Amino acid sequence: MQYIQPVNELTNAESVIVGVDVGGTKIAAGIVDAHGQVIGQVMTATDTQDPERTLHSIASAVRECIETAGIAPARVRAVGLGIPGMVDPERGVCLLSVNLNWQNVAVRSWLEQELNLPCVIDNDVCAATLGESIYGAGRGARNMVYLSLGTGIAARAIMNGQLYRGAHGMAGEVGHLVVMPDGPLCRCGACGCLEALAAGPALALSAQTAIAAGQETQLKSYLQRQGTLRSEDVFAAAADNDGLALRILRQAGKHIAYGIYLLAMTFDPQIIVIGGGLTMVPSPLLIEMRARAEYLLAQSSTSRTMFSAETLCISSMGRDCAIIGAAALVARSNGQHTREKQ
């Protein structure tokens, strides 16, 4: 388990929240103060062999985070968890998570009993959206959209100051908009979804497919050395001016821009904040995404009136966004499932 050094210190009396980002490959847990600052965090691998083993991984990460940071357990107000998939936050149950191999897992009750701490859970993109709304670029905006670009692609919206969930809690699943009907098969079962064209795994798959078709690229040496490709390899090759990598990232940026355009015209937000793993460094993907989105939004008099270049921004929270967002779930819980209400 890796511990990341604190960036600032807490006063002795200040209560804190443990924010947990639960991913299919790693779990990140961090101490978050009242100002939305991450004091220190730990990262550990996710054990997805079965739900109970995953829950034990989460509990261990929370304990390690508290102990290593030297925080008295009595100062922990609650634990907030962002989980990939369909979540019922009222019951504290994960209904379905493909990444974790979960179905109908009673996350909150198990963790509260194991940790003896109140817990609040929600979908990970919902959590990140709240984090941006409370502490980040969307602070003060009553209508905003957060778009997450990473292993998957998804968005959530704040409308009139409230998180908009839709009838089934899945409003904003822009990653499964079909933007190329004859495109590649998505893991959801449809063809040509935005996620299947522009998410992290899609970038790597596009490169592997091109290499198999005989295209020359420095990514071929990555593939020979590693046996597979990652999206990070495509970004690294693009930074070295590799032609194939540049084309893949620019094309992905165009696809994402179309998703941004649809989100903008559907939700009419004051601001669209874009975050996630694909936004951690400047890249041709982000340059093309912004340029294409601004072009699309400038086409009609309606969209020109509604939006400007300032409408789009990249999250300033970086890799802490998911942890801060998970803590924001507690901040938005109005005292429910927190120590003060026990």
C-alpha positions as a printed Julia matrix, in Angstrom:
342×3 Matrix{Float64}:
   0.0     0.0     0.0
   1.44    3.36   -1.07
   1.15    6.4     1.22
   1.29    9.87   -0.32
   2.67   12.56    1.95
   0.33   15.25    3.34
   0.28   18.61    1.59
  -0.99   20.57    4.61
  -1.92   20.04    8.23
  -5.15   20.0    10.2
  -5.93   21.75   13.44
  -6.34   19.3    16.3
 -10.06   19.96   16.69
 -11.0    19.83   13.01
 -13.19   16.95   11.85
 -12.29   15.21    8.61
 -13.86   12.95    6.02
 -12.29    9.9     4.43
 -12.98    9.95    0.7
 -12.58    6.67   -1.17
 -12.33    6.21   -4.92
 -13.11    2.57   -5.68
 -11.84    1.47   -9.09
 -11.6    -1.82  -10.9
  -7.8    -1.95  -10.49
  -7.03    0.34   -7.54
  -8.56    1.88   -4.44
  -7.5     5.37   -3.36
  -8.47    6.65    0.11
  -7.69   10.13    1.35
  -8.22   12.37    4.38
 -10.17   15.46    3.24
 -10.53   18.58    5.37
 -13.41   21.05    5.57
 -11.95   23.07    2.69
 -11.85   20.14    0.3
  -8.09   19.7     0.58
  -6.57   16.21    0.55
  -4.29   15.9     3.58
  -2.82   12.5     2.76
  -3.85    9.39    0.9
  -3.1     5.73    0.34
  -3.47    3.6    -2.76
  -3.84   -0.15   -2.94
  -4.8    -2.77   -5.49
  -8.46   -3.76   -5.75
  -9.15   -7.41   -4.96
 -12.12   -8.25   -7.2
 -12.21  -12.02   -6.66
 -15.5   -11.64   -4.82
 -17.46   -8.74   -3.23
 -16.38   -9.48    0.34
 -12.7    -9.46   -0.59
 -13.19   -6.12   -2.34
 -14.95   -4.71    0.73
 -12.07   -5.91    2.9
  -9.68   -4.08    0.53
 -11.7    -0.89    0.99
 -11.83   -1.22    4.78
  -8.07   -1.85    4.93
  -7.39    1.24    2.81
  -9.57    3.4     5.09
  -7.86    2.15    8.25
  -4.39    2.56    6.75
  -5.22    6.08    5.61
  -6.4     7.15    9.08
  -3.53    5.46   10.92
  -0.74    6.65    8.63
  -2.0    10.24    8.69
  -2.05   10.13   12.51
  -5.72   11.12   12.67
  -7.66   10.18   15.8
 -10.62    8.01   14.7
 -12.96   10.22   16.75
 -12.2    13.09   14.37
 -13.44   11.17   11.33
 -16.93   12.43   10.56
 -17.76    9.74    7.99
 -16.49    7.8     4.99
 -17.65    8.7     1.48
 -17.25    6.22   -1.36
 -17.5     6.72   -5.12
 -18.25    3.41   -6.84
 -18.31    2.71  -10.6
 -21.71    1.48  -11.71
 -25.36    1.68  -10.69
 -25.77    2.68   -7.04
 -28.8     3.18   -4.8
 -27.43    5.83   -2.4
 -30.52    5.8    -0.2
 -30.13    2.11    0.65
 -26.35    2.14    0.37
 -26.39   -0.69   -2.18
 -24.39   -1.14   -5.37
 -26.93   -2.54   -7.82
 -24.44   -3.36  -10.57
 -20.75   -2.72  -11.21
 -19.14   -4.4   -14.2
 -15.68   -3.18  -13.16
 -15.98   -4.73   -9.69
 -18.06   -7.8   -10.65
 -20.72   -6.66   -8.18
 -24.47   -7.11   -8.18
 -26.74   -6.04   -5.3
 -23.9    -5.59   -2.81
 -24.89   -3.96    0.52
 -21.8    -1.76    0.7
 -22.85    0.72    3.38
 -24.12   -1.75    5.96
 -21.06   -4.0     5.59
 -18.54   -1.17    5.87
 -20.32    0.59    8.73
 -20.23   -2.61   10.73
 -16.61   -3.33    9.82
 -15.25    0.19   10.38
 -17.65    1.44   13.05
 -17.92    4.64   11.01
 -20.86    6.17    9.14
 -20.63    5.67    5.37
 -22.18    7.4     2.36
 -21.95    5.84   -1.11
 -22.83    6.9    -4.64
 -21.78    6.47   -8.24
 -18.21    7.68   -8.77
 -19.12   10.24  -11.44
 -21.93   11.59   -9.24
 -19.33   11.99   -6.5
 -16.86   13.8    -8.77
 -19.65   16.09  -10.0
 -20.53   17.07   -6.44
 -16.85   17.61   -5.68
 -16.49   20.02   -8.59
 -19.75   21.73   -7.61
 -18.74   22.28   -3.97
 -14.95   22.71   -4.12
 -13.89   22.97   -7.76
 -14.41   24.8   -11.03
 -18.2    24.53  -10.75
 -18.34   26.25   -7.38
 -21.16   28.81   -7.37
 -22.76   27.47  -10.56
 -26.34   26.31  -10.11
 -26.27   24.55  -13.48
 -23.16   22.63  -14.49
 -22.06   19.42  -16.17
 -19.08   17.26  -15.21
 -17.69   14.96  -17.91
 -15.34   12.16  -16.88
 -12.89   10.79  -19.45
 -10.96    7.7   -18.41
 -11.41    3.95  -18.57
 -15.03    4.85  -19.26
 -16.83    8.01  -20.32
 -19.75    9.41  -18.33
 -21.25   12.71  -17.25
 -23.55   14.03  -14.54
 -25.35   17.36  -14.25
 -26.18   19.79  -11.47
 -29.53   21.4   -12.31
 -30.86   24.3   -10.24
 -28.35   23.41   -7.53
 -29.3    19.72   -7.31
 -27.66   16.62   -8.72
 -29.89   15.36  -11.53
 -30.15   11.56  -11.53
 -32.99   10.74  -13.92
 -35.56    7.97  -13.49
 -32.99    5.21  -12.94
 -30.08    7.19  -11.51
 -28.13    7.01  -14.76
 -28.79   10.39  -16.4
 -25.66   11.56  -18.21
 -24.34    8.22  -19.48
 -23.02    9.99  -22.56
 -20.41    7.27  -23.02
 -23.16    5.06  -24.4
 -24.46    7.52  -26.96
 -24.09    5.85  -30.35
 -22.0     8.23  -32.45
 -20.94    5.69  -35.11
 -23.65    3.05  -35.72
 -21.26    0.78  -37.64
 -18.44    1.34  -35.15
 -16.72   -1.07  -32.75
 -18.64   -3.19  -30.27
 -18.99   -1.6   -26.83
 -18.95   -3.62  -23.62
 -22.6    -2.56  -23.13
 -23.56   -4.6   -26.21
 -24.19   -1.73  -28.63
 -21.94   -0.73  -31.51
 -20.29    2.65  -31.98
 -20.74    4.06  -28.48
 -18.63    7.11  -27.61
 -16.88    5.05  -24.94
 -15.95    2.36  -27.47
 -14.38    5.03  -29.66
 -12.67    7.42  -27.25
 -12.21    5.99  -23.73
  -8.77    4.86  -22.56
  -9.06    1.19  -23.58
 -10.44    2.24  -26.99
  -7.33    4.31  -27.69
  -5.08    1.34  -26.98
  -7.28   -1.01  -29.02
  -7.24    1.37  -32.0
  -3.45    1.36  -31.92
  -3.24   -2.44  -31.69
  -5.68   -2.82  -34.58
  -3.64   -0.44  -36.74
  -0.41   -2.28  -35.93
  -2.05   -5.6   -36.86
  -3.03   -4.01  -40.19
   0.62   -3.19  -40.86
   0.86    0.5   -39.94
   4.32    1.63  -38.92
   4.52    3.28  -35.51
   6.81    3.37  -32.5
   3.9     1.85  -30.6
   4.86   -1.45  -32.24
   7.93   -1.61  -30.0
   5.73   -0.93  -26.94
   3.49   -3.82  -27.97
   6.41   -6.19  -28.56
   7.96   -5.26  -25.22
   4.79   -5.38  -23.1
   2.56   -7.8   -24.98
  -0.25   -5.24  -24.88
  -0.81   -1.5   -25.11
  -2.23    1.02  -22.64
  -3.71    4.43  -23.28
  -0.65    5.89  -21.52
   1.51    4.43  -24.3
  -0.55    6.21  -26.95
  -0.18    9.54  -25.12
   3.58    8.98  -24.72
   4.01    8.18  -28.42
   1.96   11.24  -29.39
   4.22   13.4   -27.23
   7.09   11.99  -29.31
   5.24   13.04  -32.49
   4.25    9.52  -33.58
   1.86    9.83  -36.53
  -0.49    6.99  -35.6
  -0.77    8.08  -31.97
  -1.5    11.67  -33.02
  -4.27   10.53  -35.4
  -5.86    8.31  -32.75
  -5.93   11.06  -30.12
  -7.21   13.71  -32.52
 -10.0    11.44  -33.74
 -10.97   10.62  -30.15
 -11.05   14.34  -29.38
 -13.51   14.88  -32.25
 -15.79   12.13  -30.97
 -15.73   13.53  -27.42
 -16.51   17.02  -28.75
 -19.74   15.68  -30.2
 -20.66   14.34  -26.75
 -19.87   17.74  -25.22
 -22.08   19.44  -27.8
 -25.0    17.14  -26.95
 -24.51   17.7   -23.21
 -24.37   21.46  -23.69
 -27.53   21.6   -25.78
 -29.41   19.18  -23.51
 -28.59   20.65  -20.08
 -27.81   24.32  -20.92
 -25.1    24.53  -18.21
 -23.18   27.57  -17.06
 -20.0    25.51  -17.19
 -18.85   22.09  -18.38
 -15.97   20.7   -16.31
 -13.94   17.92  -17.89
 -11.89   15.57  -15.74
 -10.66   12.0   -15.43
  -7.5    10.13  -16.31
  -7.37   11.27  -19.95
  -7.16   14.92  -18.87
  -4.13   14.7   -16.57
  -1.68   16.09  -19.13
  -2.07   18.44  -22.12
  -2.5    16.37  -25.29
  -3.69   16.46  -28.91
  -6.9    14.82  -27.67
  -7.74   17.81  -25.44
  -6.69   20.35  -28.07
  -8.85   18.72  -30.76
 -11.72   18.19  -28.31
 -11.87   21.86  -27.36
 -11.44   23.15  -30.9
 -14.13   20.85  -32.29
 -16.56   21.5   -29.43
 -16.16   25.26  -29.83
 -16.73   24.9   -33.58
 -19.93   22.88  -33.05
 -21.24   25.31  -30.43
 -20.55   28.28  -32.72
 -22.54   26.92  -35.64
 -26.0    28.2   -34.69
 -27.21   31.51  -33.3
 -28.88   29.6   -30.46
 -25.72   27.91  -29.21
 -23.63   31.04  -29.79
 -25.96   32.92  -27.47
 -25.8    30.2   -24.81
 -22.1    29.34  -24.76
 -18.62   30.86  -24.97
 -15.05   29.57  -24.88
 -15.16   29.93  -21.07
 -17.98   27.37  -20.87
 -15.47   24.51  -21.14
 -12.73   23.97  -18.57
 -10.47   21.18  -17.38
 -10.79   20.16  -13.72
  -8.16   21.78  -11.51
  -8.41   18.97   -8.94
  -6.34   16.56  -11.0
  -5.98   13.09   -9.55
  -7.53   14.18   -6.25
 -10.91   14.82   -7.9
 -12.35   11.37   -7.17
 -11.31   11.43   -3.5
 -12.58   14.98   -2.97
 -15.79   14.02   -4.74
 -16.29   11.01   -2.48
 -15.86   13.3     0.54
 -18.36   15.71   -1.02
 -20.99   12.97   -0.76
 -20.75   13.35    3.01
 -20.79   17.15    2.79
 -24.02   16.94    0.77
 -25.67   14.32    2.98
 -27.17   16.98    5.28
 -25.9    15.17    8.35
 -27.41   11.81    7.43
 -25.05    8.86    7.89
 -22.47   10.98    9.69
 -21.11   10.69   13.19
 -23.04   13.76   14.38
 -26.33   11.95   13.75
 -25.46    8.71   15.49
